[in-house]
Amino acid sequence: MRSCRMHLSGYQRRSMRTIEILMGICIALSILLQAILERHSLSMVTRYGIAVLSIAPVIATITVVARYLRGEKDEYLRNLVVESMLWGLGFVLVADTFFSYVQPYSSLIPFGNISLDVFIVTASITLEVKLWRNR
């Protein structure tokens, strides 16, 4: 989907690349920390430290997206980014609702907390599809 970004300015491409890198860090850190929590019996202080560590890239991503939206001159592209974020949030709500009901059958579900992963993947795919469709 490289051609989706042909018509974006340098600022837009740089911002999208930074946001995608931060989202990738969020997913990787989420998987790593979830694996650590499942395999080790940690003290509460360590668990709180891991919790703070896990939200750091999320806060950074939100800050970068807010900075991008504030600096974006193209109202249409700004709308696409906001719409993609809303779609991502919607899919998180759907996934959380579904998995909250199947939680008693957790042996059937091989993964832990996926809210962040679902949001990142859905928001990224939605933005790429919208950029591709509207080129």
Summary of the structure (lengths in Angstrom):
residues: 135
radius of gyration: 17.0
end to end distance: 11.2
largest distance: 51.7
contacts: 343
relative contact order: 0.15
helix: 85%
strand: 0%
